[in-house]
Amino acid sequence: MARQTGEDIVSTDPGLRTIRTPAVHGAPTVDAALRQLLQGTGYRARRLPGGGYRIERMAAPPARKPLPPPAPSAPPPAVQDPDIVVTASKQRITLLRYPGSLTQIADRTALPGTATGTLSDAAHQVPILQSTQLGAGRNKVFIRGIADSSFNGSTQAPTSVYLDDVQLNYSGPEPGLRLYDMASVEVLEGPQGTLYGSGAIGGVIRLSSNPVNLHDVATAATVGVTATGGAEPGFDLAGMLNLPLLQDMAGVRLVGYHIRDGGYLRDVGRQLGDVNRSDTSGLRVAARVAPGDGWQVEASGAGQWIDAADGQYAERIEGALARRTLLAQPFDNRLLFGRLVVSKDWDNGLRFVSASGITGYDTRETFDATPRSAQGAVLGPETIYRANHDKQLLSQEARLSRSMANGNSWVAGFTVVSDRDVLTRSVAQAGRDISIVGVTNVTNAVSGFGEATVALTPSLSVTLGGRYSSARTDGNPSAQARPSSFVKGRMTRRLDPTFAASWRLASDLALFARFQTGYRTGGLAVAPGIGRVTDYKSDAITVVETGVRKLRRGATGLAASGSISAAWWKNVQADLITQRGQPYTANIGNANIVAVEGNLDWVPVRGLHVLGAFLFTDNYVQGPIANLSRRNNRRLPETPPFAAHAGLSYAWESARAQPRIGVAADYTGRSLLGTGDFLDVSQGRYWTADAFAAMRIGKAELSVTLNNLTDRRANQFAFGNPFSLSLRDQLTPLRPRNVRIGITTGW
């Protein structure tokens, strides 16, 4: 109703989301529509002096039997504000009033009939996101061109990923969690040092899972089969079960899935086909207790296991879908996650949240390190290189916030983080397995933060905030992980401020501006050479941006947003690789980045939906490596100067089967593997097209999806094996043309 009328409609009562209401018909005013909508629910709408409405629980709400859940139907036209408030802001700020760039990944694609993927899969159709393509669980995701390196190492990730209120990653790649049963995926663009602390220098991606429903039993299931041209087939299975244990007081929600991604690459050296098969299995369990008086306790756990049989890179000399190696290069990944959130809501808008989390993330990688010539000839004995990463992240945050009827809001709290990152490495040759130097880093950080938004007028609001952080990373250079003998690391103390403003020009149109900073801690890392380590410094970023946002009013119309930003990045940390294939970490210098982005979401008539998005970026690096390189090689990695997405779909909403069809096209410009002449390896510069069709059969939906319609052989990522990188011959091809047939149902 807020979207259709342009009114601000707010509530601080967590029970409101569980109330089911009938449709509204024939209401002449917003007041009348709200009365009709809330009749018999135990809630009422109170008109606010400054405009808008507040939904409140009545003093003595009558008992009301919830309506049965409606039969699944075709989703309504996608909108830019499905949850009314920006959850990741940690305050109840509406999207129109939020003073910064934000993208909601849900509904940004015109292809709903696909197997649910990871964040790096979503980056293909979201231009503000960039991703490496080593494989699920090994990929790094970047936001709006803030990209440090194409390689995984010891540095803190520039993009922080959160599952609900708890951080999933600290260093290295994003965990590759499959996005099943998610209510929303929000991308806060630009550094978020004030609200999220160190590491969020590129932005924050918040995954919000669907909450436990305390009222109704619900189930859902999806099954799909994928056929790839000239390659191995794949499949995906997923299910959800929601069970209320005590009506309106306690319940549980279970989600499970298994995905087989069929292989499509040949290894001519071992005379094998479809070598890059991978399997992903996952389970999530959530419990929720609402004892009353505004209190709520949520506990959840997740586990995901990825087993990739081999690398997913090819070599040009062998063909677009082939390579030559002496041995398999498998990858295993295990993610374990737990969270406990206790919250309390008061009727005056005050809210308390305590969120505790633990994440364990272990990876096992194997590479063929056998010396070879540019023509593929073997120059030495068979050599196997193994790298194991074991990570454990503990986090605790407590915060108090309040949202008031006059548009003012504030949040204050503290965060404690402890991260342990252990890298162990070994080389096997001629039956001998030799451990080589690794690194253990332990980071402990504590910080306090606060942010307040003040409505100077009904249209103009100003946001001020800051976070003071103290962090230290201690390191241990060793072949085996040990708990003692640490080398004292660098102590980092910082104040990260926020200044922002939002000016509401109309009920559906606003301008915004923002100034924000962020940083990453330093640490200890492997250095070039055998048996050496080095200390790398903290880096920091400052970003200014301004933009405009328009929401759609009603079921049809235009929603759009656009912004321009400039970033100054000092002492850029980067995980790199030597010409002999050995990893190391260094501060490569300073970078300046300019970005222009735009999004369009248009429903000209009911059923017809048009999507469009683009990102233009330009950057320049100055530092020890860049200054010794050719001028056109002084760029950040993984940052194409232009990327775009377009989608068109139509749904026959009044038809019994509610059929839908759609097409999408994406373009990714040329980017480089890294800064400097050695890593000046081209990738990208390709476009793809996809299509889908879907229809309802009773309570089920049958879908057919075609990906890579033109069967392109483009290079997504020019890296797969560090020991043959110097040959400049590696590429990661797109999956050949493939079709998925799936069926989804729910009760």
Secondary structure, DSSP 8 states (H G I E B T S, - for coil): -HHHH---EE---GGGGG-------S-SSHHHHHHHHHTTTTEEEEE-TTSSEEEEE-SS-------------------S-TTSB-GGGSS--BTTT--S-EEE-TT--S--SS----HHHHGGG-TTEEE--S-TTT--EEETT----SS-SSSB-SEEEEETTEE--SBSS------TTEEEEEEEES--HHHH-TT-SSEEEEEEE----SS--EEEEEEEEEEETTS--EEEEEEEEEEEEETTTEEEEEEEEEEEE----EETTTTBSSTT-EEEEEEEEEEEEEEETTEEEEEEEEEEEEEESS---EEGGG-TTEE--SS---EEEEEEEEEEEEEEE-TTSEEEEEEEEEEEEEEEEEEE---B-TT--B-S--EEEEEEEEEEEEEEEEEEEEE-TTS-EEEEEEEEEEEEEEEEEEEEETTEEEEEEEEEEEEEEEEEEEEEEEESSSSEEEEEEEEEEEEEEEEEEESS--SS--B---EEEEEEEEEEEEEEEETTEEEEEEEEEEEE--EEEE-SSSS-EEEE--EEEEEEEEEEEE---SSSEEEEEEEEEEEEEES-EEEEE-TTS-EEEEE--EEEEEEEEEEEEEESSTTEEEEEEEEEEEEEEESTTGGGS-GGG---TT--SEEEEEEEEEE-TTSSS--EEEEEEEEEEEEESSSSSTT--EEEEEEEEEEEEEEEETTEEEEEEEESTT----EEES-S-GGGGGG--EEEE---SEEEEEEEEE-
